[in-house]
Amino acid sequence: MGVDLRQVVAGILTITMFVMLGQMIKRDHFDSVEEKLPGVSDDARFDDSKLEAKSLVSLSKRNKGPWKEDSQELKQCWSRPTSDLVEDSKGFVTFSLTNGPEYHVSQIAAAVVVAKYLGATLVLPDIRGSKPGNRRSFGEIYDVDKFVRSLDGIVRVAKEPPSGISARNLAVVKVPNTVTEEYIVDHVEPKFKSKGNIRLATYFSSVNMKKPSQKSELDSTSCLAMFGTLELQPEVNEVVDSMVERLRTLSRKSDGQFLAVDLRVDMLDNKNCQGTKSCFGAQEILEFLQKIGIDKDTTIYLTQSRWDSSLNSLKKFFPKTYTKEGIMPVDKKSKFLDSEDSEYEKVIDYYICSQSDIFVPAISGLFYANVAGNRISSGKTQILVPANIEGSSASAANYISTYVSKKNHLAYSCFC
């Protein structure tokens, strides 16, 4: 039987067409945008185990918008505090972590500095949520062993409070988040000497994290406590990593780069937002991002936990806009997204915003200030503070955080 050459050629072309179509479907798998509900991903498609780092190697090199390479990672310009521990502890310092990771950093620093100065043993804190009765152990969020090791030889750490300590024999002492040696001498040490054990209650006289004008012998201890003690426990860290990887995979057209915006709808009605123009809503953020040249294909992460209709205008222009519910692995949602308190959600936001390629704080305050500190220490200085812009365009360089442009953040006293 003779072979019809035209049939052979047609067959080859048909096979080639199907191969090309298969490659296109595979390539665009993570570029699909949710059609059912705005901001919510198709969970059936997201299998975290199938995301591989090598998928980022072939990302497009088109770098639209004000993307910049990270600055060189700074080196610590503080030395490890000297060890002067005596055999017997002089007493115990207890405290709790409250309100979220942006507060935890300062609360840890204040407690470590006080315990170091007094020669006391620091009792591992618990973590208390915003609602009464919401309480977690330190190890549910942070790595206990890392914390203890980081303070080895500097401050003793007890994982559990001694049985003899109760609320009755603890002197409660208020300390500012940027506690000084003078404050300890005047307000803390006398109570510690009279009671033997104290409980710290940290208050925040300011949400500003500017570099102090004067140096102190306690600076090295404070730097270690703020930047060298806290690390997420493995399961929480794994969730953050998987979400960051998901965002980078979705960002194929921007070379794996993504932008994080601290935008929480419920905060916009806060009296601090209403009193001064220090908070920006979705429409204002949309206009800001457009005017500084952020491309419409950019992947954007919002700290808002669940989708709100006020975000629709932002998603219409930037279709790759996601909240936690859209990118969190399905099997982790019941624990980390649907829990009674929002502690896990705050922690996830804090660390994703610290790792994004650009960070835009739509809300001023301590979250912005401490995320900025984390970013500065790791060289991620692309922090763009929004503003109402006249005209059709503007240079992103004009909106770099003053923490960076003036190098006046506390982090610059620890890293240089």
C-alpha positions, 0 to 999 in steps of 0.5 A, spaced: 500 500 500 502 506 498 503 512 503 500 518 502 505 524 503 500 529 505 497 525 510 504 524 513 505 531 513 498 533 516 499 527 522 506 531 524 503 538 524 497 535 528 502 532 533 506 538 533 500 542 535 498 538 541 505 538 544 505 546 543 498 546 546 500 542 552 506 546 553 502 553 553 497 550 558 503 547 563 506 554 563 500 558 564 498 554 570 499 559 575 498 565 571 490 563 571 486 569 575 480 567 580 474 567 576 469 565 581 470 570 587 475 576 587 481 575 591 480 567 592 484 562 588 481 555 586 484 551 591 483 545 587 489 547 583 494 549 589 498 543 591 503 546 595 508 540 594 508 541 587 511 548 587 518 547 586 524 552 586 526 551 579 520 553 576 522 560 578 529 559 573 525 560 567 521 567 569 521 572 564 526 577 564 521 583 563 522 588 569 517 593 568 516 598 574 520 601 579 523 594 581 530 595 584 535 589 586 536 589 593 541 593 597 547 589 599 546 586 606 548 590 612 553 587 617 552 587 624 556 593 627 555 591 634 559 586 638 556 580 642 554 582 649 560 580 654 558 575 659 558 576 666 553 571 669 554 569 676 552 562 678 546 564 682 540 568 679 538 574 683 531 573 681 526 572 675 523 577 670 517 575 667 512 578 662 507 576 656 508 578 649 501 581 646 498 585 640 502 581 635 509 580 632 510 588 631 510 589 638 513 582 640 520 585 638 520 591 642 517 587 648 523 581 647 528 587 647 526 590 653 525 584 657 532 582 655 535 588 657 532 589 664 534 581 665 541 582 663 542 589 667 539 586 673 543 579 673 536 576 673 533 569 670 528 571 664 522 566 664 520 564 657 513 569 656 507 566 653 503 570 648 496 573 649 491 575 644 487 581 643 481 577 646 481 575 653 482 568 654 486 567 648 493 565 650 498 561 646 505 558 649 511 561 646 513 555 642 507 555 638 509 561 634 517 562 635 523 557 636 524 556 643 531 552 642 533 558 638 531 563 643 535 560 648 541 558 644 541 566 642 542 568 649 546 563 652 552 566 656 548 573 656 541 572 660 539 565 663 532 563 660 527 559 664 522 555 660 517 555 665 516 559 671 518 556 678 513 553 682 514 559 688 512 564 683 505 567 683 502 574 682 502 575 689 509 575 690 511 579 683 512 586 683 509 589 676 513 594 673 511 598 667 517 599 662 517 603 655 519 599 649 526 603 648 528 602 656 534 605 658 539 604 663 537 610 667 530 608 667 532 601 670 536 604 675 530 609 677 524 605 676 525 597 676 531 596 680 528 598 687 522 594 686 526 588 684 531 588 690 525 589 694 521 583 691 526 579 688 522 577 682 518 582 677 513 582 672 514 587 666 508 591 662 511 594 656 508 600 654 509 604 647 510 611 648 511 612 641 510 607 635 516 611 632 523 606 631 528 612 630 535 611 631 537 614 638 541 620 639 546 617 644 549 610 645 549 606 651 552 600 654 546 596 653 545 597 645 549 591 644 544 587 648 538 590 645 540 589 638 541 582 639 534 581 642 531 585 637 534 582 631 538 575 633 533 571 638 526 571 634 525 565 629 519 562 627 517 555 629 518 550 623 510 549 622 509 556 621 515 558 618 513 552 612 507 556 611 510 563 610 515 560 605 510 556 601 506 562 601 512 566 599 513 561 594 506 561 591 507 569 590 513 568 586 511 563 582 505 567 580 509 573 578 512 569 572 512 576 568 516 580 573 521 575 574 518 572 581 518 579 584 512 581 588 509 587 592 506 587 599 501 592 601 499 593 609 492 594 607 487 592 612 480 595 611 478 594 618 483 599 620 481 605 616 476 607 621 481 607 626 481 614 630 488 614 628 487 613 621 481 618 621 485 624 625 491 624 620 492 622 613 496 616 615 492 611 612 490 609 605 484 605 602 484 601 596 482 606 591 488 611 593 493 605 593 491 603 586 492 610 584 499 611 587 501 604 584 499 606 577 502 613 578 509 610 580 509 605 574 507 598 577 505 594 572 498 591 571 501 584 571 504 585 578 503 580 583 500 584 590 499 581 597 494 584 601 495 583 609 487 583 609 485 576 611 479 575 607 476 579 601 472 585 602 468 588 596 472 595 597 478 591 594 475 590 587 477 596 584 484 594 586 483 587 583 480 590 577 486 593 575 491 589 578 488 582 577 493 578 581 491 581 587 491 576 593 489 576 600 491 570 605 485 566 603 487 566 596 494 563 597 494 559 603 495 552 602 488 548 603 490 544 609 493 549 613 487 554 613 483 551 619 489 552 623 492 558 621 486 562 618 480 560 621 482 560 628 479 564 634 484 569 634 488 573 629 495 571 632 497 567 626 495 571 621 499 577 624 505 573 624 504 571 617 503 578 614 509 580 618 514 575 615 511 576 608 511 583 608 519 583 610 520 578 604 517 582 599 521 585 593 517 592 595 513 593 601 508 599 601 505 601 608 498 603 607 497 604 614 503 608 619 504 605 625 509 600 629 507 594 624 510 599 618 516 601 623 518 594 625 517 591 618 522 596 615 527 594 621 527 587 618 527 589 611 533 594 612 537 589 616 537 584 610 538 589 605 530 589 602 530 597 602 524 598 597 519 601 602 515 606 598 510 610 603 504 612 599 502 619 598 497 623 594 500 624 587 499 630 583 499 629 575 499 622 571 506 619 574 511 620 579 518 617 580 518 611 586 524 614 588 521 620 591 517 615 596 522 611 599 521 611 606 525 616 610 527 610 615 531 608 609 533 615 605 535 618 612 538 612 615 534 614 621 531 607 623 534 604 629 536 598 625 542 602 622 544 603 629 545 595 629 547 594 622 552 598 618 
